[in-house]
């Protein structure tokens, strides 16, 4: 079959599927993009035809934003589907680098297709090309290498025959997934080639669920049985594995309290008797008090970042041991843990069965119940009305009026408040990007979640600092009829960092929204949003 490289790429993507537990989804649901001279003649023409193959195209206003939207879609679909993102060369491509880093750090699959300079070099230097006097192969797209889980520059058509299957493998591998980048030189995109017909046959990529090794499971059970004060820390891997029920059965069957990270919030409903709430630097009193004295920490599907561990100061019992259940070996071994390298659902179910009728001591279970009650009482107090209208009260009012909504956020003081105060009923009801904590993620994420779940209410919480960084995608949402609520908290600047500044003894400098004379700037955010289509 004779097609250009771009046409072959689009045709291939249209017939790739991911499957887990019998559920099959199209892996690449469509393409987000902004056209320029680097991708219009090749991918632009191919995507026009690609609509007939069921690959819709969505035009964005900023390349970074479209990667965030793809991330959000992947997160909400438990990493079973994502979008491809195409940009022109130069600034369009490098705008996607921040999004690539966020996707890789958060272990979320996105396919990035930045255009690249002419492979034949005949027109060099073209508009927007970086020239390096000692390296003619250098391109700004090399910036994607450290932030991508897989990177390939396609300089010959036939290279797609091996690069594309490898890209799909990484996108669907729960241990390796993240940003996948295929850099596409302008001239190569439009080069024709005789492709083998079988290359375009539909292919199903089965998302694996590796079970724990027998010896590691035996040792893990020994550790748990020997513990008097064990604590489970649930991370995003619980959600991505669809392991909430397995977690609930393990916790209930053996009296194990469960603390939540940002990515793991919602693994159990907020009112589950063994959900002791958020842990770490932004955590609550129940989880953190239990963590301080825990003699065993079972970390499930978490990267154990500094906020979850309070920079490794939270677990103060000198005898504490760690058990890492994670599909990624590198994460399973953190904190000197005994590693149980396995899918979260498979690992939790195996532990549940192997523990038999063992349970934590009655006194410990009573302590967990008491701390849970104390914490929920404190949450009620914080959510209540105060002397002035607070961010906590805003969260409570929205949560009470939209209890089943998906709450989206990423940066500032809001993630810490949402972690403590937003009461989540299910794993998909809480969506905070706190791996890269990217300011500006929120509104594009609203687009991604709305595309993934069109029948569910979505609320985007955002501070004025993040809003000013990336508000243009309100236009995109309006263009495609994607509605969601934006709750903008007007803090008049970067108040989270301003708070850190003051705690270090510094006067205010460079963080608040003021003019040169120090007067507060009046910005009519509501009028601005309306002008963009809100």
C-alpha positions in Angstrom: 0.0 0.0 0.0 1.6 3.3 -1.1 1.1 6.1 1.4 3.1 9.0 2.8 4.7 8.6 6.2 2.0 10.9 7.7 -0.8 8.9 6.1 0.7 5.6 7.2 1.0 6.9 10.8 -2.6 8.0 11.0 -3.9 4.8 9.5 -1.8 2.8 11.9 -3.0 4.7 15.0 -6.6 4.3 13.9 -6.5 0.5 14.4 -4.6 0.2 17.7 -6.5 -1.0 20.8 -5.8 -1.5 24.5 -7.5 -4.3 26.4 -7.6 -5.2 30.1 -9.9 -7.7 31.8 -11.9 -8.0 28.6 -12.5 -4.3 28.2 -11.3 -3.1 24.8 -10.8 0.6 23.9 -9.2 2.4 21.0 -5.8 3.3 22.3 -5.5 6.7 20.5 -8.9 8.3 20.7 -8.0 11.3 18.4 -5.5 14.0 17.8 -5.0 17.4 19.5 -3.0 19.8 17.4 -1.9 23.2 16.2 -0.7 23.4 12.6 2.3 25.2 11.3 4.6 24.9 8.3 6.3 21.9 10.0 3.2 19.7 10.2 0.5 21.1 8.0 1.7 19.6 4.6 2.3 16.2 6.1 0.2 15.4 9.2 -2.3 18.1 8.4 -3.3 16.5 5.1 -3.3 13.0 6.6 -5.5 14.0 9.6 -8.0 15.5 7.2 -8.4 12.1 5.7 -8.0 10.5 9.1 -11.5 11.7 10.1 -12.9 9.0 7.9 -11.0 6.5 10.0 -12.6 7.7 13.2 -9.7 9.9 14.5 -11.2 13.3 15.3 -9.0 16.4 15.4 -9.3 19.1 18.0 -7.5 22.5 17.5 -6.0 23.9 20.7 -4.6 27.4 21.4 -1.4 26.3 23.2 0.7 23.2 22.6 1.4 22.7 26.3 -2.3 22.7 27.0 -3.1 20.0 24.6 -0.6 17.6 26.3 -2.3 18.4 29.6 -5.7 17.6 28.1 -4.3 14.2 26.8 -2.8 13.5 30.2 -6.2 14.2 31.9 -8.0 11.9 29.5 -5.5 9.1 30.1 -5.8 9.6 33.9 -9.6 9.5 33.9 -9.6 6.3 31.7 -7.2 4.5 34.0 -4.5 4.8 31.3 -6.4 2.6 28.8 -6.7 5.4 26.2 -5.0 8.7 25.4 -4.7 11.3 22.6 -1.9 12.1 20.2 -0.6 15.7 20.0 0.9 17.2 16.9 2.9 20.5 16.7 5.0 22.3 14.2 8.7 22.7 14.5 10.5 25.1 16.9 8.5 26.9 19.5 5.4 24.8 18.9 7.4 21.6 19.6 9.2 23.0 22.7 5.9 24.2 24.1 5.1 20.5 24.5 8.2 19.7 26.6 6.6 20.8 29.9 3.6 18.6 29.2 5.8 15.7 28.3 7.6 16.0 31.7 4.3 16.2 33.5 3.0 13.0 31.8 6.2 11.0 32.4 6.4 12.1 36.1 2.8 11.2 36.6 3.1 7.9 34.7 0.4 8.9 32.2 0.5 7.8 28.5 0.6 10.5 25.9 1.8 10.3 22.2 3.6 13.4 21.0 4.3 14.1 17.4 6.4 17.2 17.1 7.5 18.2 13.6 11.3 18.3 13.0 13.7 20.0 10.6 14.2 18.7 7.1 16.1 15.4 7.2 17.7 16.1 3.9 19.1 19.4 5.2 18.8 21.0 1.8 16.8 24.1 2.9 18.8 24.6 6.1 18.4 26.7 8.1 14.6 26.8 7.8 12.4 29.2 9.8 12.5 28.3 13.5 15.5 25.9 13.1 18.2 25.7 15.8 21.7 25.7 14.3 24.5 24.1 16.3 28.0 24.6 14.7 29.4 21.3 16.0 26.3 19.0 15.8 24.3 19.1 12.6 22.0 16.4 14.0 21.0 18.6 17.0 17.3 19.8 17.1 15.3 21.5 19.8 13.3 18.2 19.8 16.3 16.6 21.6 14.8 18.4 24.7 12.1 15.7 24.7 14.7 12.9 25.3 15.0 13.2 29.1 11.3 13.7 29.7 10.1 10.9 27.4 9.8 7.2 28.2 10.4 6.5 24.5 11.9 8.8 21.8 12.6 8.3 18.1 13.4 10.7 15.3 12.0 9.2 12.1 14.4 10.0 9.3 13.4 7.2 6.9 9.8 6.0 6.2 10.7 2.3 7.0 11.7 3.3 10.5 8.0 3.6 11.4 7.7 -0.2 11.0 9.7 -0.7 14.2 9.2 2.6 16.0 5.4 2.6 16.1 5.0 -0.9 17.6 7.6 0.1 20.2 5.7 3.3 21.0 2.4 1.5 21.5 4.1 -1.0 23.7 5.4 1.7 26.0 2.1 3.5 26.1 0.3 0.4 27.3 3.0 -0.9 29.7 1.9 0.1 33.2 5.5 0.0 34.5 7.0 2.0 31.7 4.3 4.4 30.5 4.7 8.1 30.1 5.3 10.5 27.3 6.2 8.8 24.0 7.7 11.1 21.4 8.1 10.5 17.6 9.9 13.5 16.0 8.8 13.8 12.4 11.0 15.8 10.0 9.0 18.0 7.6 10.2 16.3 4.4 9.9 12.7 5.7 6.2 13.3 6.7 5.3 13.7 3.0 7.6 11.0 1.6 5.8 8.1 0.0 6.6 4.4 0.7 5.2 1.0 -0.2 3.9 -0.3 3.2 3.1 -4.0 3.9 -0.7 -4.4 4.2 -0.3 -6.4 7.4 1.2 -3.3 9.1 -2.3 -1.8 9.1 -4.1 -4.8 10.5 -6.0 -4.0 13.8 -3.8 -4.8 16.8 -4.8 -5.3 20.5 -2.3 -4.4 23.2 -3.2 -6.3 26.4 -2.4 -4.3 29.5 -0.6 -6.8 31.7 -1.4 -7.6 35.3 1.8 -9.3 36.6 1.2 -11.3 39.8 3.6 -11.2 42.8 6.4 -13.7 42.9 5.7 -16.5 45.4 8.7 -16.0 47.6 8.2 -12.2 47.8 4.6 -12.8 48.7 5.5 -15.2 51.4 8.0 -12.7 52.9 5.4 -9.9 52.6 2.8 -11.9 54.5 5.4 -12.7 57.2 6.1 -9.0 57.7 2.4 -8.1 57.9 1.6 -10.9 60.3 4.4 -9.7 62.6 3.2 -6.1 62.7 1.1 -4.5 65.5 0.5 -1.1 63.9 0.5 -1.6 60.1 -0.6 1.2 57.7 -1.5 1.1 54.0 -0.6 4.1 51.9 -2.7 4.1 48.7 -1.3 5.8 45.7 -2.4 6.4 42.1 -1.5 2.8 41.1 -4.5 1.6 43.0 -6.7 3.7 40.8 -5.0 2.9 37.5 -5.2 -0.8 38.3 -8.9 -0.5 39.1 -8.0 -2.0 42.5 -10.3 -0.2 44.8 -12.4 -3.3 45.6 -9.3 -5.4 46.2 -8.0 -2.7 48.6 -11.3 -2.5 50.4 -11.4 -6.3 50.8 -7.9 -6.4 52.2 -8.5 -3.5 54.6 -11.8 -4.8 55.9 -10.7 -8.4 56.1 -7.7 -7.7 58.3 -8.3 -4.4 60.0 -5.8 -2.4 58.0 -6.2 1.5 58.0 -5.7 3.2 54.6 -4.1 6.6 54.1 -4.3 8.4 50.8 -1.8 10.3 48.6 -2.9 13.0 46.2 -3.0 10.5 43.3 -4.6 7.8 45.5 -7.4 9.9 47.0 -10.7 8.2 46.3 -9.2 4.7 46.4 -11.7 4.2 49.2 -14.8 6.4 49.7 -14.2 9.2 52.2 -16.6 7.7 54.7 -15.2 4.2 54.6 -14.4 3.4 58.3 -10.8 2.4 57.4 -10.1 5.4 55.2 -8.0 7.6 57.6 -7.6 10.4 55.1 -4.6 12.2 53.6 -1.1 11.5 54.6 2.1 13.6 54.6 3.0 17.3 54.5 -0.6 18.2 53.4 -2.2 15.4 55.3 -4.5 15.1 58.2 -4.2 14.2 61.9 -5.5 10.6 61.7 -3.2 9.4 58.9 -0.2 11.3 60.1 -0.5 10.1 63.7 -0.8 6.5 62.6 2.2 7.0 60.3 4.4 8.3 63.1 4.0 5.1 65.1 3.5 2.6 62.3 5.8 -0.5 62.5 4.9 -1.5 58.9 4.0 0.7 55.9 2.4 -1.0 52.9 2.9 1.4 50.1 0.6 0.5 47.2 1.1 2.1 43.8 2.8 5.2 45.1 6.0 7.0 44.1 6.5 8.0 47.8 7.2 11.6 46.9 8.3 14.2 49.5 4.8 15.4 50.2 3.5 11.9 50.9 6.4 11.1 53.3 6.9 14.7 54.6 10.4 14.5 53.1 11.0 11.1 54.8 10.4 12.6 58.3 6.9 11.2 58.8 7.6 7.6 59.8 9.3 7.9 63.2 9.1 4.5 64.6 12.8 3.3 64.7 11.5 -0.3 63.9 9.4 0.7 61.0 9.6 -1.5 57.9 8.3 -0.8 54.4 6.6 -3.1 51.9 6.4 -1.7 48.4 3.6 -3.1 46.2 4.1 -1.6 42.8 4.1 -2.6 39.1 7.3 -0.6 38.6 10.3 -2.2 40.3 12.0 1.1 40.9 9.1 2.4 42.9 8.6 -0.8 44.8 12.1 -0.7 46.2 11.9 2.9 47.6 12.5 3.6 51.3 14.5 0.3 51.5 11.2 -1.6 51.1 10.7 -5.3 50.6 9.6 -5.1 47.0 6.4 -6.9 45.9 6.6 -6.1 42.1 3.1 -6.7 40.9 -0.1 -5.2 39.6 -1.9 -3.5 42.5 -5.1 -5.5 42.1 -3.3 -8.8 41.8 -1.0 -8.0 44.7 -3.7 -6.9 47.0 -5.8 -9.9 46.2 -2.9 -12.2 46.8 -2.1 -10.6 50.2 -5.7 -10.9 51.2 -5.9 -14.6 50.4 -2.5 -15.4 52.0 -3.2 -13.6 55.3 -6.2 -15.9 56.0 -8.0 -14.9 59.2 -5.2 -12.8 60.6 -6.2 -9.3 61.8 -4.7 -6.3 63.6 -5.1 -6.1 67.4 -8.5 -4.9 68.7 -6.8 -2.0 70.6 -5.3 -0.8 67.3 -8.6 -1.0 65.4 -10.2 1.0 68.2 -7.5 3.6 67.9 -8.0 3.9 64.2 -11.8 4.4 64.6 -11.2 7.1 67.3 -8.7 9.0 65.1 -11.0 8.7 62.1 -13.8 10.2 64.0 -11.6 13.0 65.3 -10.4 13.8 61.8 -13.8 13.9 60.3 -14.9 16.3 63.1 -12.0 18.5 62.2 -12.9 18.4 58.5 -16.4 19.5 59.4 -15.1 22.4 61.4 -12.8 23.5 58.6 -15.5 23.3 56.0 -17.9 25.4 58.1 -18.4 29.1 57.9 -15.9 31.4 59.5 -15.4 35.0 60.2 -14.4 35.6 56.5 -15.2 33.6 53.4 -12.4 31.2 53.0 -11.0 28.8 50.4 -12.1 25.9 52.6 -15.6 27.2 52.6 -15.6 27.5 48.8 -14.5 23.8 48.6 -17.2 22.7 51.0 -20.0 24.6 49.2 -19.1 23.2 45.8 -18.6 19.7 47.3 -22.0 19.8 48.9 -23.8 21.1 45.8 -21.9 18.8 43.4 -21.1 15.6 45.4 -20.5 13.4 42.4 -18.4 15.9 40.4 -14.8 15.4 39.4 -12.6 18.0 41.2 -9.6 19.1 39.1 -6.6 21.1 40.4 -2.8 21.1 40.2 -0.9 23.9 41.9 -0.8 26.5 44.7 -2.5 26.2 48.1 -5.6 24.5 46.6 -4.2 20.9 46.3 -3.5 20.8 50.0 -6.9 22.1 50.9 -8.7 19.8 48.4 -6.7 16.8 49.7 -8.0 17.4 53.2 -11.5 18.8 52.6 -12.9 17.4 49.3 -15.0 14.3 50.2 -14.6 11.8 47.4 -17.1 9.0 46.8 -15.3 7.1 44.0 -11.8 6.8 42.5 -12.6 9.1 39.6 -14.0 11.9 41.6 -10.7 13.5 42.5 -8.2 14.6 39.8 -5.2 16.6 41.1 -1.9 16.6 39.1 0.6 16.7 41.9 3.5 14.9 40.3 4.7 18.0 38.4 2.1 20.3 39.9 2.0 22.3 36.7 0.4 25.8 36.9 -2.1 26.0 34.1 -2.9 22.3 34.0 -6.4 22.8 35.3 -8.5 24.2 32.4 -7.0 21.9 29.8 -7.5 19.0 32.2 -11.2 20.0 32.3 -11.3 19.4 28.5 -9.6 16.0 28.8 -11.9 14.8 31.6 -15.0 16.1 29.8 -14.1 14.2 26.7 -13.4 11.1 28.7 -16.6 11.3 30.8 -19.2 13.5 29.0 -22.1 12.7 31.3 -20.3 13.6 34.6 -20.1 17.0 36.2 -16.6 18.5 36.2 -15.4 21.4 38.4 -12.0 23.0 37.8 -10.6 24.7 40.9 -8.0 27.3 40.0 -6.2 30.3 41.6 -5.7 33.5 39.8 -2.0 32.7 39.3 -2.7 29.5 37.4 -5.6 31.1 35.5 -3.3 33.9 34.2 -0.8 31.3 33.0 -3.2 29.3 30.8 -6.7 30.5 30.3 -6.9 30.4 26.5 -8.3 26.9 26.4 -11.7 28.2 27.5 -11.9 29.1 23.8 -11.2 25.4 22.9 -13.9 24.2 25.4 -16.4 26.6 23.9 -15.5 25.7 20.3 -16.2 22.0 21.0 -19.1 22.4 23.3 -17.3 21.0 26.4 -18.9 22.5 29.5 -17.4 22.4 33.0 -17.5 24.7 36.0 -14.5 26.9 36.7 -14.1 28.0 40.3 -11.5 30.8 40.3 -10.2 31.8 43.7 -8.9 35.3 43.6 -5.8 35.4 45.8 -4.2 38.4 44.1 -0.9 36.6 43.3 1.1 33.5 44.1 0.0 33.3 47.7 1.2 29.7 48.3 4.8 30.8 47.6 4.1 34.1 49.3 3.3 32.1 52.5 6.6 30.2 52.2 8.4 33.6 51.6 7.0 35.0 54.8 7.8 31.8 56.8 11.4 32.3 55.8 11.4 35.8 57.3 11.4 37.6 54.0 9.2 40.6 53.2 6.8 40.3 50.2 8.7 40.4 47.0 7.7 39.4 43.5 4.7 37.2 44.4 1.6 39.4 44.7 -0.4 40.9 41.9 0.7 44.6 42.3 1.8 47.5 40.2 5.2 49.1 40.5 4.0 51.3 43.3 2.8 48.3 45.3 -0.9 48.9 44.7 -3.1 45.9 44.1 -4.0 45.3 40.5 -7.7 45.1 39.8 -8.4 42.3 37.3 -11.9 41.5 36.3 -11.5 37.8 35.8 -15.2 37.1 35.2 -15.3 39.6 32.3 -12.1 38.1 30.9 -13.6 34.6 31.1 -16.8 35.8 29.4 -14.8 37.3 26.6 -13.2 33.9 26.0 -16.6 32.3 25.8 -17.5 31.3 29.3 
